[in-house]
Amino acid sequence: MLDIRATLIPKEQIPALRFPQEPVSITMDQRRSILHTLQVATRLGNSEHGKCRILFQDDQGLKAVETTIWTYDPDNIVLKYGTTIPVSRVVSIDIP
């Protein structure tokens, strides 16, 4: 379910966003959940081209994007065309 405070955006808008350096304020349990879901969503994206919903925060507020995750590293989630979202700015990842 989309957080009502979040603005749903197309993935093509992500390169124009600005991300602060400091991580979003979430618990360690939430961070672990994000990392676990990130692994599952990446497998889903690569094997079935399945989409997930990423809830994240840029310098303007809460945003959401529905997209396929191609890969990730400790710092960034990589989407189609090399678009990235900093892992430290992710609030949640939901797989429908």
C-alpha positions in Angstrom: 0.0 0.0 0.0 1.3 3.4 -0.9 2.0 5.8 2.0 -0.5 8.6 1.6 2.2 11.2 2.2 4.3 9.9 -0.8 4.2 11.2 -4.3 4.1 8.4 -6.9 6.6 9.4 -9.7 7.7 7.7 -13.0 11.3 6.3 -12.8 12.3 8.7 -15.6 12.1 11.6 -13.0 14.6 10.0 -10.6 17.8 11.4 -12.2 16.5 15.0 -11.6 16.0 14.4 -7.9 18.5 15.4 -5.2 19.3 13.1 -2.4 20.8 14.3 0.9 23.9 12.5 2.1 22.5 11.6 5.5 20.4 8.4 5.7 16.7 8.4 6.4 15.8 7.8 10.0 14.6 4.2 10.3 15.2 1.4 12.8 17.8 -1.4 12.3 15.0 -3.9 11.9 13.5 -1.8 9.1 16.9 -1.5 7.5 17.4 -5.3 7.6 13.9 -5.8 6.1 14.8 -3.4 3.3 18.0 -5.3 2.5 16.2 -8.7 2.6 13.3 -7.4 0.3 15.9 -5.8 -2.0 17.5 -9.2 -2.6 14.1 -10.8 -3.3 13.0 -7.9 -5.5 16.2 -8.1 -7.5 15.7 -11.8 -8.2 12.1 -11.1 -9.2 13.2 -8.3 -11.5 15.9 -10.3 -13.2 14.0 -13.6 -13.6 10.4 -12.4 -14.2 10.8 -8.7 -14.9 8.5 -8.2 -11.9 8.0 -4.7 -10.5 8.2 -3.6 -6.9 7.3 -0.3 -5.1 10.2 1.6 -3.6 9.4 4.3 -1.0 12.2 6.8 -0.6 13.0 10.3 0.5 14.7 13.0 -1.6 15.4 16.5 -0.5 11.7 17.5 -1.1 10.0 14.7 0.7 8.6 11.2 0.4 8.4 9.7 -3.1 7.4 6.3 -4.5 8.2 4.5 -7.7 7.0 1.3 -9.2 9.8 -0.3 -11.2 12.0 -3.3 -11.8 15.3 -3.5 -9.8 18.1 -4.7 -12.0 20.8 -4.8 -9.3 22.1 -3.2 -6.2 25.3 -2.7 -4.2 25.7 -1.4 -0.6 25.2 2.1 -1.7 22.7 2.2 -4.6 19.7 0.5 -6.1 20.1 0.3 -9.9 17.1 0.6 -12.1 16.7 0.4 -15.9 19.1 2.7 -17.9 21.4 3.0 -14.9 19.1 5.2 -12.8 20.0 4.9 -9.2 18.4 5.5 -5.8 20.7 5.6 -2.7 20.0 2.7 -0.4 20.4 5.0 2.6 17.4 7.1 1.4 15.0 4.1 1.1 12.2 3.8 3.6 10.6 0.6 2.3 10.4 -1.8 -0.6 7.1 -3.6 -1.3 6.6 -6.6 -3.6 3.0 -6.9 -4.8 
